[in-house]
Amino acid sequence: MNKSLLKSRIFALLALGMLLYWFVIPAVLAHNVKELVDTDQANKISPLTEKVWNFYQKGRYVSPNAPGLVKEDLKKTGQVHLKKLIEGDAEINVVTAPIWYVALEAPNYPKEAFPEGIPVYYHFDGFSGDVHEMNTINHFIGMDPMKRGAPYLRMLAPYALVFLALLLVYFILYDSKILNLLMLIPVALPAIFLGFYAYWLYWFGHHMHAWGAFKIKPFTPTVFGDGKVAQFTTHSYPTWGFWVLIGISLLSLLALISRIKAQKQEA
């Protein structure tokens, strides 16, 4: 076998593994957990979905505002279980890899309880962190709740991720110039996410409502770095899921370069 072709398949296989483990599997198998809980249909959550959700929730952020039974569960088992969150009427998060986070510091949130401020994590298919608390703060300045942002994109995210996984599978199995072109999609994943993220930050900051208790002029929240909104200090930075995306992007690029080299050698 052509060495460049072999390298191409290895790089693509590694990218596929990262995509499946951190994004596709949790997005597909646990994609409807929050919706079922929010609509009082938690009894429809399958045992497999619950196991997947619990597995990917390990080590994730747990709010200081979590109910007592949730904190007890965390103390006893070292993690939070979905059943305890449902029993405690606590906030349910998505469990794919978090890509970006925003933390907000304010005088009324003590450093002892919130050492890094109020954190919210952005995923392809939803949010995690102190989403309810952040929505409360946003309401104070006349900003829409976070669920208004990219609703169709979040709904379609599991399907888009499956499409990307199938694209990598086909790229590994077949040699096609059309697949070469389509491989630019996983290569551009970090840029695609940042583009949508920046757009929706702009949208939120320029669609303020008059019912806000504190009136501020239209603005664009900080996309990257530290910022200031009224008396709040904000921090907006990539988190570990973004570096997973970078890894998928680089491996996809190496796979594409190796494939083009192999095609030229065989021409």
C-alpha positions, -999 to 999 in steps of 0.1 A, spaced: 0 0 0 11 35 -8 27 50 24 10 83 20 -24 66 16 -17 46 48 -8 77 67 -39 94 54 -61 66 68 -43 65 101 -47 103 106 -84 101 96 -90 71 119 -75 90 149 -97 121 141 -127 98 138 -120 82 172 -118 117 189 -150 128 172 -169 97 182 -158 96 218 -161 132 228 -189 144 205 -209 118 185 -216 92 212 -228 116 240 -247 138 215 -266 109 200 -272 87 230 -279 115 255 -292 142 232 -328 143 245 -322 140 283 -327 177 291 -358 180 269 -374 149 285 -367 162 320 -379 198 312 -412 183 298 -418 160 328 -410 129 307 -380 117 326 -395 82 328 -388 79 291 -351 81 296 -336 47 287 -312 29 310 -285 31 282 -290 69 280 -287 73 317 -255 52 318 -240 73 290 -250 106 307 -235 95 340 -203 83 324 -197 116 305 -208 137 335 -178 125 356 -155 153 365 -177 180 351 -186 212 369 -212 210 397 -229 242 408 -226 254 444 -263 259 441 -270 222 436 -295 207 459 -283 189 491 -290 154 479 -269 161 447 -240 173 469 -244 142 491 -242 120 460 -211 138 448 -195 134 482 -203 97 485 -196 85 449 -173 112 436 -198 121 408 -233 134 402 -259 109 389 -288 118 366 -314 103 389 -303 125 418 -304 156 397 -339 148 386 -350 140 421 -336 173 433 -351 193 405 -316 204 396 -304 218 363 -296 192 337 -266 198 314 -255 183 281 -225 160 283 -206 164 250 -172 180 253 -175 217 264 -158 239 238 -159 274 252 -167 289 286 -178 323 299 -174 332 336 -190 362 351 -179 379 383 -201 402 403 -201 417 438 -231 397 449 -214 364 441 -188 358 468 -154 344 458 -157 317 484 -187 301 467 -178 311 431 -139 313 430 -140 317 392 -173 336 389 -206 322 374 -194 297 347 -213 286 316 -199 261 291 -209 261 254 -213 229 235 -223 220 200 -256 208 213 -264 229 243 -250 244 275 -237 233 309 -227 251 341 -247 277 360 -271 284 330 -301 294 352 -279 318 372 -265 333 340 -300 337 326 -310 355 357 -281 380 353 -289 384 316 -325 392 324 -313 419 348 -298 438 318 -326 430 294 -309 401 275 -327 370 263 -322 336 280 -294 315 265 -318 290 249 -327 317 223 -293 313 208 -288 290 178 -319 268 186 -319 250 152 -282 245 152 -283 229 187 -312 207 175 -294 196 144 -260 191 161 -263 153 167 -272 148 130 -243 171 118 -219 152 141 -230 118 127 -226 132 92 -190 142 100 -183 108 114 -197 91 83 -176 115 62 -144 103 79 -154 67 76 -160 71 38 -127 90 35 -109 61 52 -125 35 30 -127 53 -4 -104 74 -25 -123 103 -40 -116 139 -48 -151 148 -37 -143 134 -3 -111 155 -3 -132 186 -7 -157 175 20 -128 169 44 -124 207 46 -154 206 69 -137 188 98 -106 208 91 -126 240 97 -145 228 128 -129 252 153 -134 282 129 -170 271 123 -178 270 160 -161 303 167 -180 319 138 -214 308 152 -203 317 187 -193 352 178 -224 358 157 -248 348 185 -229 369 211 -234 399 188 -271 390 184 -277 388 221 -259 421 227 -278 439 200 -313 426 208 -317 440 243 -352 445 258 -366 475 276 -378 454 306 -342 451 319 -338 466 353 -304 480 343 -303 498 309 -272 495 288 -264 504 252 -262 476 225 -228 459 227 -210 428 216 -199 406 246 -163 397 247 -156 367 224 -121 360 237 -105 375 268 -117 396 297 -144 422 295 -167 445 315 -206 447 313 -221 472 338 -207 461 372 -199 426 360 -165 413 349 -166 387 322 -140 360 311 -144 342 278 -119 315 269 -117 281 252 -119 251 274 -106 216 269 -132 206 242 -119 233 220 -84 217 220 -101 184 211 -116 202 181 -82 215 173 -68 180 174 -96 167 151 -89 196 127 -51 190 125 -55 153 121 -81 159 93 -57 183 76 -28 158 78 -51 131 64 -61 154 36 -26 164 27 -14 128 28 -43 117 6 -36 144 -20 1 133 -20 -9 97 -25 -32 106 -54 -4 126 -71 20 97 -66 -4 72 -82 -14 96 -111 
